Amino acid sequence: MSQLLMSLREGSSISSWYCDALIEKPFVAGFLHLLVLALSTIVLRRLYFHPLARVPGPRLAALTDLYAFYFNFLQGDGYSKQFEGFHAKYNSSIIRIGPNHVHINDPAFFEEVFCVGSKWAKDSSFYRHFGGLDSMIDPQDYRIYRSHIAPLYSARSADELAPSVLKELQFSATKLRRHLSTKEPVNVLQIFRTLSADIVLRILFSHDVNLFDCETYHPFLEALDTVMTKTWLILTYPSVAGFLSLVPGSGYRAFASAFKTFTKYCEEWAATDVRMAKSSQVASQRDSHMKRYAQIDPSDTKKTRAVLHPLEDIFNFIAGGSDTTAYTTACAVHYLLASPTALAKLQAELDAAAPFIRDNFDHNKIASLPYLGAVVKEALRLSSPVPGCLPRLVPEPGTRYGSIFLPPGTAVSVSLLSIQQNARIFPEPQKFLPDRWLGDEAETTRKWNVAFSRGPRQCIGVNIAYLELHACLAYLFSHFQFALCNPTKTELEWVDRFVAHSTRDVMVRVTEDRWA
């Protein structure tokens, strides 16, 4: 044995170091042996003896979740953008995208997983760092929390918010008229971010924040944008994100500073609500997350356990409620301006609807406009605001997909992007074709309007999002004529930060005030 070790030592410096450890440091040698054995066992099990070993897919994905993290954070485009290529490469509608995670490109399977009454629970290993409502796995806690705040997001609440949305649009119009006179380009994505965030903050707090009062892009939104660049690191390895934010020269100090700015504003707004509540009757305050939390009976232990303080969940509501809607609205503007025929159809419909857009704003009548509705649905489909994995766990006693058995506890995703880009449902899926949502085609396509997901965990803000989308597009395209600053770019490029994020601003020029 000693002669063998000596011969190995002569072979290479690595062998030399290893053999020295074996001869001189038996404890280190034992540790190395155990480490190699453990890693070998994991590799062999995941590649050859795992219940998902028969599922095709990248070998590295089967070995480690770091493969997904690479695409989500290091490479930066997003793991969800790779799935279409994987399905094509392995010629399979089911692929393995993680050690215990599969992606199924099958709309019929999506209906099974995301139906009302579904027993497919959220995957806690994926959602645990989201915090708040999104992290709740226990169905009872989730129902208590959701029912507590659901009235704030109901159709009735949307009706009550409509005057506020109109006020925000009037602020936007003032800015746009200034740009018309100066001929300067307009970043419509920032305008929509400001508008959407103002509406979400109006639901969270009982006083008006009015981000439009800031002449420039509000520092609160700048901070949110910076924090969102590190979404996948925060969601996957939050302790690493926290550590790096403390290391000088790591490049993460800006992230830490932005998070402090975001938190500072939220705490100040919450403190304003508390002062208002103390100085007057709580009943006189506008309904909000803060007011509802203050009214919880301390003796109601189920509710006090399930319902979080609004500040504990505020990031999810603001990022999820403003980023997604603003991005979709900006996408709609881009695709309309790149599609003159669609734009002409929309503006003809809006001109005929002037009495309830310009004269007496009525969002319910606006929402009933057929071509506008088709434009909104097509914008949601193409923008795919939450494009990636929403993993659910296979319930007992397991399930079968084709010839492959998926045991209980397997994480399964059917990404919304794969539904919305499915060529069998949506021919020429990359094209902006609002007419696919009208006439005979609508019978097929309507059921696949899944941008807000489906089932018991469907996005709680769907009514508010539709209010903003219909109102913004109707008001602005009725009021103004726009032109793209870069008309050669026919498609918007995006990255997956759990919510879709445009890689460049949507810049337009205001060419005419149609109401002047």
KADAWO-V52947 format. One record per residue. N is the residue number from 1. RES is the residue in one letter. PSI is psi in degrees with one decimal (999 if undefined). OMEGA is omega in degrees with one decimal (* if undefined). Layout:
n:N res:RES psi:PSI omega:OMEGA
n:N res:RES psi:PSI omega:OMEGA
This chain:
n:1 res:M psi:-43.3 omega:-178.6
n:2 res:S psi:-36.9 omega:177.9
n:3 res:Q psi:-39.4 omega:178.4
n:4 res:L psi:-43.6 omega:179.9
n:5 res:L psi:-39.2 omega:-179.9
n:6 res:M psi:-39.7 omega:179.7
n:7 res:S psi:-36.2 omega:177.4
n:8 res:L psi:-36.9 omega:-179.2
n:9 res:R psi:-34.0 omega:-179.8
n:10 res:E psi:-16.6 omega:-172.9
n:11 res:G psi:-42.0 omega:-176.0
n:12 res:S psi:161.3 omega:179.6
n:13 res:S psi:-34.3 omega:178.9
n:14 res:I psi:-46.0 omega:178.0
n:15 res:S psi:-38.0 omega:179.8
n:16 res:S psi:-47.2 omega:179.8
n:17 res:W psi:-42.0 omega:-177.3
n:18 res:Y psi:-42.3 omega:-178.5
n:19 res:C psi:-37.4 omega:174.7
n:20 res:D psi:-40.8 omega:-180.0
n:21 res:A psi:-40.7 omega:-179.1
n:22 res:L psi:-39.2 omega:-174.6
n:23 res:I psi:-46.2 omega:-169.4
n:24 res:E psi:-23.5 omega:-175.0
n:25 res:K psi:78.6 omega:-176.1
n:26 res:P psi:-30.8 omega:179.2
n:27 res:F psi:-45.1 omega:177.9
n:28 res:V psi:-41.6 omega:179.6
n:29 res:A psi:-43.0 omega:178.8
n:30 res:G psi:-41.1 omega:179.0
n:31 res:F psi:-43.2 omega:179.9
n:32 res:L psi:-41.2 omega:178.2
n:33 res:H psi:-45.8 omega:-179.6
n:34 res:L psi:-39.5 omega:180.0
n:35 res:L psi:-47.1 omega:178.8
n:36 res:V psi:-41.1 omega:179.8
n:37 res:L psi:-43.7 omega:-179.2
n:38 res:A psi:-45.8 omega:-179.9
n:39 res:L psi:-40.3 omega:178.9
n:40 res:S psi:-39.8 omega:178.8
n:41 res:T psi:-43.9 omega:179.3
n:42 res:I psi:-45.0 omega:-179.1
n:43 res:V psi:-48.8 omega:-178.5
n:44 res:L psi:-42.9 omega:-179.2
n:45 res:R psi:-47.6 omega:-175.0
n:46 res:R psi:-32.1 omega:-178.0
n:47 res:L psi:-33.9 omega:-169.9
n:48 res:Y psi:-25.5 omega:-173.6
n:49 res:F psi:3.1 omega:178.5
n:50 res:H psi:147.8 omega:176.9
n:51 res:P psi:-21.7 omega:180.0
n:52 res:L psi:12.2 omega:-175.3
n:53 res:A psi:-27.5 omega:-178.6
n:54 res:R psi:-11.3 omega:-177.5
n:55 res:V psi:125.1 omega:-179.6
n:56 res:P psi:156.4 omega:179.0
n:57 res:G psi:173.5 omega:179.9
n:58 res:P psi:136.8 omega:-179.3
n:59 res:R psi:-39.6 omega:-179.6
n:60 res:L psi:-33.7 omega:177.4
n:61 res:A psi:-36.6 omega:178.4
n:62 res:A psi:-26.7 omega:-176.6
n:63 res:L psi:-39.1 omega:-170.5
n:64 res:T psi:146.9 omega:174.8
n:65 res:D psi:-9.2 omega:175.5
n:66 res:L psi:-22.9 omega:177.4
n:67 res:Y psi:-45.2 omega:176.9
n:68 res:A psi:-40.9 omega:-179.4
n:69 res:F psi:-35.6 omega:178.1
n:70 res:Y psi:-49.3 omega:-178.5
n:71 res:F psi:-36.6 omega:-177.6
n:72 res:N psi:-38.8 omega:-170.8
n:73 res:F psi:-48.5 omega:-174.3
n:74 res:L psi:-51.2 omega:175.4
n:75 res:Q psi:-38.2 omega:165.0
n:76 res:G psi:-17.0 omega:-178.4
n:77 res:D psi:-36.1 omega:-177.5
n:78 res:G psi:137.1 omega:-178.6
n:79 res:Y psi:-35.4 omega:-175.9
n:80 res:S psi:-25.9 omega:-179.2
n:81 res:K psi:-10.8 omega:-179.7
n:82 res:Q psi:-18.0 omega:-169.1
n:83 res:F psi:-41.7 omega:-179.3
n:84 res:E psi:-43.3 omega:178.2
n:85 res:G psi:-38.3 omega:177.9
n:86 res:F psi:-46.5 omega:-179.4
n:87 res:H psi:-38.8 omega:179.3
n:88 res:A psi:-43.2 omega:-177.6
n:89 res:K psi:-43.2 omega:-176.6
n:90 res:Y psi:1.9 omega:176.9
n:91 res:N psi:51.0 omega:-175.8
n:92 res:S psi:141.2 omega:176.7
n:93 res:S psi:-6.6 omega:173.6
n:94 res:I psi:129.4 omega:178.3
n:95 res:I psi:153.5 omega:178.4
n:96 res:R psi:120.2 omega:-176.4
n:97 res:I psi:3.2 omega:177.5
n:98 res:G psi:168.7 omega:179.1
n:99 res:P psi:-37.5 omega:179.9
n:100 res:N psi:36.0 omega:-170.6
n:101 res:H psi:128.7 omega:175.7
n:102 res:V psi:153.2 omega:172.6
n:103 res:H psi:130.8 omega:-178.6
n:104 res:I psi:119.8 omega:-180.0
n:105 res:N psi:78.1 omega:-174.7
n:106 res:D psi:107.9 omega:-179.6
n:107 res:P psi:-34.0 omega:-180.0
n:108 res:A psi:-37.4 omega:178.7
n:109 res:F psi:-34.5 omega:174.9
n:110 res:F psi:-42.8 omega:-179.9
n:111 res:E psi:-35.1 omega:179.5
n:112 res:E psi:-42.1 omega:-174.5
n:113 res:V psi:-39.6 omega:-172.0
n:114 res:F psi:28.6 omega:178.2
n:115 res:C psi:162.8 omega:174.8
n:116 res:V psi:133.1 omega:-178.4
n:117 res:G psi:11.4 omega:-178.4
n:118 res:S psi:140.7 omega:176.9
n:119 res:K psi:4.8 omega:179.0
n:120 res:W psi:107.5 omega:-176.6
n:121 res:A psi:157.9 omega:174.3
n:122 res:K psi:148.3 omega:177.5
n:123 res:D psi:107.4 omega:-175.4
n:124 res:S psi:-29.1 omega:-179.8
n:125 res:S psi:-24.7 omega:178.5
n:126 res:F psi:-40.4 omega:-170.8
n:127 res:Y psi:-6.1 omega:-167.9
n:128 res:R psi:-28.3 omega:-177.1
n:129 res:H psi:1.7 omega:178.1
n:130 res:F psi:-37.3 omega:-176.8
n:131 res:G psi:158.4 omega:172.8
n:132 res:G psi:-148.6 omega:-174.9
n:133 res:L psi:-38.2 omega:-176.8
n:134 res:D psi:-25.2 omega:-177.9
n:135 res:S psi:-8.4 omega:-174.6
n:136 res:M psi:118.3 omega:179.7
n:137 res:I psi:-38.5 omega:-178.9
n:138 res:D psi:120.3 omega:-176.0
n:139 res:P psi:-36.5 omega:-178.3
n:140 res:Q psi:-46.7 omega:177.8
n:141 res:D psi:-40.8 omega:-179.5
n:142 res:Y psi:-44.7 omega:-179.5
n:143 res:R psi:-40.1 omega:-180.0
n:144 res:I psi:-47.9 omega:-178.4
n:145 res:Y psi:-46.5 omega:-177.4
n:146 res:R psi:-43.5 omega:-179.3
n:147 res:S psi:-28.4 omega:179.0
n:148 res:H psi:-38.4 omega:-176.1
n:149 res:I psi:-6.9 omega:-175.0
n:150 res:A psi:-38.7 omega:179.7
n:151 res:P psi:-24.9 omega:179.4
n:152 res:L psi:-15.9 omega:-176.2
n:153 res:Y psi:14.8 omega:-177.3
n:154 res:S psi:172.0 omega:175.3
n:155 res:A psi:-36.4 omega:177.9
n:156 res:R psi:-41.2 omega:178.1
n:157 res:S psi:-37.8 omega:176.8
n:158 res:A psi:-40.8 omega:176.4
n:159 res:D psi:-43.2 omega:-177.8
n:160 res:E psi:-26.3 omega:-179.8
n:161 res:L psi:-16.4 omega:-174.6
n:162 res:A psi:-44.4 omega:177.6
n:163 res:P psi:-34.1 omega:177.8
n:164 res:S psi:-39.7 omega:177.0
n:165 res:V psi:-42.5 omega:177.5
n:166 res:L psi:-42.1 omega:178.5
n:167 res:K psi:-42.5 omega:178.0
n:168 res:E psi:-39.8 omega:179.0
n:169 res:L psi:-34.9 omega:177.0
n:170 res:Q psi:-37.4 omega:172.6
n:171 res:F psi:-45.5 omega:-179.9
n:172 res:S psi:-42.9 omega:-178.9
n:173 res:A psi:-37.3 omega:177.5
n:174 res:T psi:-44.3 omega:177.8
n:175 res:K psi:-42.0 omega:-177.5
n:176 res:L psi:-36.1 omega:177.6
n:177 res:R psi:-35.7 omega:176.6
n:178 res:R psi:-40.6 omega:178.9
n:179 res:H psi:-30.2 omega:176.1
n:180 res:L psi:-41.2 omega:-178.1
n:181 res:S psi:-32.5 omega:-178.5
n:182 res:T psi:-12.2 omega:-178.0
n:183 res:K psi:13.4 omega:180.0
n:184 res:E psi:146.0 omega:177.5
n:185 res:P psi:155.5 omega:-177.5
n:186 res:V psi:133.4 omega:173.0
n:187 res:N psi:93.7 omega:-175.0
n:188 res:V psi:-24.6 omega:177.7
n:189 res:L psi:-40.4 omega:178.0
n:190 res:Q psi:-37.6 omega:177.5
n:191 res:I psi:-45.0 omega:-178.6
n:192 res:F psi:-32.6 omega:175.8
n:193 res:R psi:-43.9 omega:-179.0
n:194 res:T psi:-46.1 omega:-179.4
n:195 res:L psi:-49.4 omega:-177.5
n:196 res:S psi:-41.0 omega:179.1
n:197 res:A psi:-39.5 omega:177.2
n:198 res:D psi:-41.8 omega:-179.1
n:199 res:I psi:-43.0 omega:178.4
n:200 res:V psi:-42.9 omega:179.5
n:201 res:L psi:-30.4 omega:176.8
n:202 res:R psi:-30.9 omega:177.4
n:203 res:I psi:-34.8 omega:-177.7
n:204 res:L psi:-38.6 omega:-175.1
n:205 res:F psi:159.1 omega:-176.5
n:206 res:S psi:7.3 omega:175.2
n:207 res:H psi:160.6 omega:-178.6
n:208 res:D psi:128.8 omega:178.9
n:209 res:V psi:-41.7 omega:175.7
n:210 res:N psi:67.6 omega:177.6
n:211 res:L psi:-25.1 omega:179.1
n:212 res:F psi:-14.1 omega:177.9
n:213 res:D psi:-21.9 omega:177.1
n:214 res:C psi:128.3 omega:-176.0
n:215 res:E psi:-32.7 omega:178.8
n:216 res:T psi:-175.6 omega:175.4
n:217 res:Y psi:126.2 omega:-170.2
n:218 res:H psi:137.2 omega:178.8
n:219 res:P psi:-31.3 omega:177.7
n:220 res:F psi:-42.8 omega:-179.6
n:221 res:L psi:-33.8 omega:174.4
n:222 res:E psi:-42.0 omega:178.2
n:223 res:A psi:-43.0 omega:178.9
n:224 res:L psi:-42.2 omega:178.5
n:225 res:D psi:-42.3 omega:-179.8
n:226 res:T psi:-44.4 omega:179.2
n:227 res:V psi:-39.3 omega:-176.7
n:228 res:M psi:-21.2 omega:178.4
n:229 res:T psi:-18.8 omega:-178.5
n:230 res:K psi:22.7 omega:-174.5
n:231 res:T psi:-50.6 omega:-173.2
n:232 res:W psi:-32.1 omega:175.7
n:233 res:L psi:-41.4 omega:179.5
n:234 res:I psi:-43.5 omega:-176.0
n:235 res:L psi:-29.0 omega:-175.1
n:236 res:T psi:-47.7 omega:-178.2
n:237 res:Y psi:71.6 omega:-175.1
n:238 res:P psi:-34.3 omega:-179.5
n:239 res:S psi:-34.3 omega:176.8
n:240 res:V psi:-43.2 omega:177.9
n:241 res:A psi:-42.8 omega:178.9
n:242 res:G psi:-41.6 omega:179.7
n:243 res:F psi:-46.8 omega:-177.9
n:244 res:L psi:-31.6 omega:-179.9
n:245 res:S psi:-16.6 omega:179.7
n:246 res:L psi:-11.3 omega:-174.5
n:247 res:V psi:117.2 omega:177.9
n:248 res:P psi:137.9 omega:177.7
n:249 res:G psi:1.0 omega:-178.9
n:250 res:S psi:-12.3 omega:-177.3
n:251 res:G psi:0.9 omega:-177.4
n:252 res:Y psi:1.7 omega:178.1
n:253 res:R psi:-34.1 omega:178.0
n:254 res:A psi:-37.3 omega:177.1
n:255 res:F psi:-45.7 omega:-180.0
n:256 res:A psi:-41.7 omega:179.2
n:257 res:S psi:-41.2 omega:179.8
n:258 res:A psi:-39.9 omega:180.0
n:259 res:F psi:-37.8 omega:177.0
n:260 res:K psi:-40.2 omega:178.6
n:261 res:T psi:-45.8 omega:178.3
n:262 res:F psi:-48.0 omega:-178.4
n:263 res:T psi:-39.9 omega:-178.6
n:264 res:K psi:-46.6 omega:179.3
n:265 res:Y psi:-45.1 omega:-178.5
n:266 res:C psi:-42.5 omega:179.6
n:267 res:E psi:-37.8 omega:178.0
n:268 res:E psi:-43.0 omega:180.0
n:269 res:W psi:-38.1 omega:177.2
n:270 res:A psi:-40.9 omega:179.0
n:271 res:A psi:-36.1 omega:176.5
n:272 res:T psi:-42.6 omega:177.4
n:273 res:D psi:-41.3 omega:-179.8
n:274 res:V psi:-43.3 omega:178.6
n:275 res:R psi:-41.2 omega:178.3
n:276 res:M psi:-40.2 omega:-178.7
n:277 res:A psi:-36.0 omega:-179.1
n:278 res:K psi:-29.0 omega:-175.9
n:279 res:S psi:-9.2 omega:179.7
n:280 res:S psi:177.1 omega:177.3
n:281 res:Q psi:131.9 omega:179.2
n:282 res:V psi:-34.2 omega:-177.6
n:283 res:A psi:-24.6 omega:-178.7
n:284 res:S psi:-10.8 omega:179.3
n:285 res:Q psi:152.7 omega:175.1
n:286 res:R psi:144.2 omega:179.0
n:287 res:D psi:137.7 omega:-177.4
n:288 res:S psi:171.8 omega:173.0
n:289 res:H psi:-46.8 omega:-177.1
n:290 res:M psi:-44.1 omega:-178.9
n:291 res:K psi:-44.1 omega:-178.8
n:292 res:R psi:-36.8 omega:177.8
n:293 res:Y psi:-40.4 omega:-179.6
n:294 res:A psi:-24.3 omega:-176.3
n:295 res:Q psi:0.4 omega:179.5
n:296 res:I psi:132.3 omega:176.9
n:297 res:D psi:118.6 omega:-178.2
n:298 res:P psi:-24.1 omega:-179.6
n:299 res:S psi:-11.1 omega:178.5
n:300 res:D psi:85.6 omega:-172.5
n:301 res:T psi:-33.6 omega:179.0
n:302 res:K psi:-43.1 omega:-178.2
n:303 res:K psi:-39.3 omega:179.9
n:304 res:T psi:-28.7 omega:177.5
n:305 res:R psi:-40.1 omega:-171.8
n:306 res:A psi:-35.0 omega:-173.4
n:307 res:V psi:121.8 omega:-178.7
n:308 res:L psi:155.6 omega:170.4
n:309 res:H psi:138.3 omega:-176.8
n:310 res:P psi:-33.6 omega:-179.3
n:311 res:L psi:-22.5 omega:178.6
n:312 res:E psi:-18.6 omega:-175.5
n:313 res:D psi:7.5 omega:-169.5
n:314 res:I psi:-34.3 omega:-179.2
n:315 res:F psi:-43.8 omega:-179.0
n:316 res:N psi:-42.2 omega:-177.7
n:317 res:F psi:-39.4 omega:-178.5
n:318 res:I psi:-47.7 omega:-179.7
n:319 res:A psi:-46.5 omega:-179.0
n:320 res:G psi:-31.9 omega:-175.5
n:321 res:G psi:-25.5 omega:-178.5
n:322 res:S psi:-42.9 omega:-178.3
n:323 res:D psi:-46.6 omega:-175.0
n:324 res:T psi:-47.5 omega:-177.8
n:325 res:T psi:-43.2 omega:180.0
n:326 res:A psi:-43.0 omega:179.8
n:327 res:Y psi:-43.3 omega:179.6
n:328 res:T psi:-42.1 omega:179.2
n:329 res:T psi:-42.2 omega:178.1
n:330 res:A psi:-38.5 omega:175.8
n:331 res:C psi:-43.0 omega:179.2
n:332 res:A psi:-43.8 omega:178.0
n:333 res:V psi:-47.6 omega:-178.7
n:334 res:H psi:-51.0 omega:-175.3
n:335 res:Y psi:-33.5 omega:176.2
n:336 res:L psi:-43.7 omega:-179.1
n:337 res:L psi:-22.9 omega:175.9
n:338 res:A psi:-2.1 omega:-177.8
n:339 res:S psi:83.2 omega:-175.3
n:340 res:P psi:-35.8 omega:-179.6
n:341 res:T psi:-46.1 omega:178.9
n:342 res:A psi:-40.7 omega:179.6
n:343 res:L psi:-42.5 omega:179.7
n:344 res:A psi:-41.6 omega:177.9
n:345 res:K psi:-44.5 omega:-178.2
n:346 res:L psi:-46.8 omega:-176.3
n:347 res:Q psi:-30.7 omega:174.6
n:348 res:A psi:-41.4 omega:178.1
n:349 res:E psi:-40.9 omega:-179.4
n:350 res:L psi:-37.7 omega:178.5
n:351 res:D psi:-38.9 omega:178.7
n:352 res:A psi:-22.9 omega:-178.2
n:353 res:A psi:13.5 omega:-176.7
n:354 res:A psi:-37.1 omega:-178.9
n:355 res:P psi:-31.8 omega:179.6
n:356 res:F psi:14.2 omega:169.7
n:357 res:I psi:-56.0 omega:-176.5
n:358 res:R psi:-43.8 omega:-171.2
n:359 res:D psi:-49.9 omega:-176.9
n:360 res:N psi:89.3 omega:-170.7
n:361 res:F psi:120.1 omega:-179.5
n:362 res:D psi:100.9 omega:-171.9
n:363 res:H psi:-27.7 omega:178.2
n:364 res:N psi:-40.3 omega:175.9
n:365 res:K psi:-37.6 omega:177.6
n:366 res:I psi:-43.9 omega:-178.3
n:367 res:A psi:-20.5 omega:-179.1
n:368 res:S psi:-3.3 omega:178.3
n:369 res:L psi:121.6 omega:-171.0
n:370 res:P psi:-45.6 omega:-176.4
n:371 res:Y psi:-37.0 omega:174.5
n:372 res:L psi:-44.3 omega:178.0
n:373 res:G psi:-39.3 omega:178.5
n:374 res:A psi:-39.2 omega:177.6
n:375 res:V psi:-43.7 omega:179.9
n:376 res:V psi:-46.3 omega:-179.8
n:377 res:K psi:-40.8 omega:-180.0
n:378 res:E psi:-35.3 omega:175.8
n:379 res:A psi:-41.1 omega:176.6
n:380 res:L psi:-39.9 omega:-179.6
n:381 res:R psi:-48.1 omega:-176.7
n:382 res:L psi:-35.3 omega:-179.2
n:383 res:S psi:-30.6 omega:-179.4
n:384 res:S psi:68.1 omega:-169.5
n:385 res:P psi:-26.8 omega:172.5
n:386 res:V psi:86.6 omega:-166.0
n:387 res:P psi:-22.4 omega:-165.1
n:388 res:G psi:-147.1 omega:-172.8
n:389 res:C psi:135.9 omega:169.1
n:390 res:L psi:69.5 omega:-166.2
n:391 res:P psi:139.4 omega:174.9
n:392 res:R psi:152.6 omega:-176.9
n:393 res:L psi:135.2 omega:177.2
n:394 res:V psi:125.3 omega:179.9
n:395 res:P psi:169.7 omega:173.1
n:396 res:E psi:143.1 omega:3.0
n:397 res:P psi:27.6 omega:-173.9
n:398 res:G psi:174.4 omega:179.6
n:399 res:T psi:165.9 omega:-179.9
n:400 res:R psi:134.1 omega:171.9
n:401 res:Y psi:107.0 omega:-173.1
n:402 res:G psi:-126.0 omega:-179.7
n:403 res:S psi:-0.1 omega:-173.9
n:404 res:I psi:126.3 omega:176.4
n:405 res:F psi:129.5 omega:177.1
n:406 res:L psi:111.4 omega:-176.1
n:407 res:P psi:161.7 omega:177.0
n:408 res:P psi:141.2 omega:179.7
n:409 res:G psi:-7.0 omega:175.5
n:410 res:T psi:133.5 omega:176.4
n:411 res:A psi:128.8 omega:-178.7
n:412 res:V psi:131.6 omega:174.8
n:413 res:S psi:141.8 omega:166.5
n:414 res:V psi:94.9 omega:-171.3
n:415 res:S psi:144.9 omega:177.4
n:416 res:L psi:-31.7 omega:177.3
n:417 res:L psi:-40.3 omega:-178.7
n:418 res:S psi:-28.9 omega:175.4
n:419 res:I psi:-46.6 omega:-173.3
n:420 res:Q psi:-16.5 omega:176.9
n:421 res:Q psi:16.8 omega:-178.9
n:422 res:N psi:116.9 omega:-174.5
n:423 res:A psi:-22.0 omega:177.8
n:424 res:R psi:-33.6 omega:178.2
n:425 res:I psi:-42.8 omega:-176.1
n:426 res:F psi:88.3 omega:177.1
n:427 res:P psi:143.4 omega:-175.2
n:428 res:E psi:61.1 omega:-170.3
n:429 res:P psi:-21.7 omega:-178.9
n:430 res:Q psi:-10.0 omega:-176.5
n:431 res:K psi:147.4 omega:176.7
n:432 res:F psi:101.9 omega:-174.9
n:433 res:L psi:82.0 omega:-179.2
n:434 res:P psi:-27.8 omega:-177.2
n:435 res:D psi:-17.4 omega:179.2
n:436 res:R psi:-16.3 omega:179.4
n:437 res:W psi:7.0 omega:-178.1
n:438 res:L psi:160.7 omega:175.1
n:439 res:G psi:-147.4 omega:-175.5
n:440 res:D psi:-35.1 omega:-179.2
n:441 res:E psi:-29.8 omega:-174.8
n:442 res:A psi:-28.7 omega:179.8
n:443 res:E psi:-35.6 omega:-179.7
n:444 res:T psi:-44.0 omega:-171.8
n:445 res:T psi:-29.3 omega:-172.2
n:446 res:R psi:-40.5 omega:-176.7
n:447 res:K psi:-15.0 omega:-178.5
n:448 res:W psi:21.9 omega:170.2
n:449 res:N psi:85.4 omega:-168.3
n:450 res:V psi:21.2 omega:-176.6
n:451 res:A psi:-27.6 omega:-179.7
n:452 res:F psi:18.0 omega:-176.7
n:453 res:S psi:-165.3 omega:-177.3
n:454 res:R psi:172.9 omega:174.1
n:455 res:G psi:-166.0 omega:-174.1
n:456 res:P psi:-18.5 omega:-179.7
n:457 res:R psi:21.1 omega:177.0
n:458 res:Q psi:148.9 omega:-179.3
n:459 res:C psi:126.5 omega:-176.8
n:460 res:I psi:-22.4 omega:-174.6
n:461 res:G psi:18.7 omega:-173.7
n:462 res:V psi:-41.4 omega:-178.6
n:463 res:N psi:-40.1 omega:-179.7
n:464 res:I psi:-39.6 omega:179.6
n:465 res:A psi:-44.5 omega:179.0
n:466 res:Y psi:-38.3 omega:176.0
n:467 res:L psi:-49.9 omega:-177.6
n:468 res:E psi:-44.0 omega:-177.5
n:469 res:L psi:-49.8 omega:-179.7
n:470 res:H psi:-46.2 omega:-176.0
n:471 res:A psi:-45.5 omega:-178.2
n:472 res:C psi:-50.5 omega:-176.3
n:473 res:L psi:-41.2 omega:-179.7
n:474 res:A psi:-48.7 omega:-175.5
n:475 res:Y psi:-48.3 omega:-172.6
n:476 res:L psi:-40.1 omega:179.8
n:477 res:F psi:-18.7 omega:170.2
n:478 res:S psi:-35.6 omega:-171.6
n:479 res:H psi:-38.7 omega:-170.1
n:480 res:F psi:159.3 omega:168.6
n:481 res:Q psi:132.6 omega:-177.6
n:482 res:F psi:163.8 omega:171.2
n:483 res:A psi:141.6 omega:177.4
n:484 res:L psi:139.6 omega:175.8
n:485 res:C psi:-27.9 omega:178.5
n:486 res:N psi:79.7 omega:-174.0
n:487 res:P psi:-11.1 omega:-179.6
n:488 res:T psi:-19.7 omega:178.5
n:489 res:K psi:102.3 omega:-175.8
n:490 res:T psi:-19.9 omega:-179.9
n:491 res:E psi:147.2 omega:176.0
n:492 res:L psi:135.2 omega:176.6
n:493 res:E psi:140.3 omega:-174.8
n:494 res:W psi:163.1 omega:172.3
n:495 res:V psi:156.2 omega:-178.6
n:496 res:D psi:109.7 omega:172.7
n:497 res:R psi:46.7 omega:-165.5
n:498 res:F psi:-48.3 omega:165.5
n:499 res:V psi:148.9 omega:-179.9
n:500 res:A psi:141.7 omega:-178.9
n:501 res:H psi:126.1 omega:179.6
n:502 res:S psi:136.0 omega:-179.6
n:503 res:T psi:-11.7 omega:175.9
n:504 res:R psi:155.3 omega:179.8
n:505 res:D psi:151.1 omega:176.0
n:506 res:V psi:104.5 omega:-174.3
n:507 res:M psi:131.0 omega:179.2
n:508 res:V psi:165.1 omega:170.6
n:509 res:R psi:138.8 omega:174.7
n:510 res:V psi:115.8 omega:-174.4
n:511 res:T psi:-16.9 omega:-177.7
n:512 res:E psi:140.2 omega:168.7
n:513 res:D psi:104.9 omega:-174.2
n:514 res:R psi:-11.9 omega:178.5
n:515 res:W psi:-2.6 omega:-176.6
n:516 res:A psi:999 omega:*
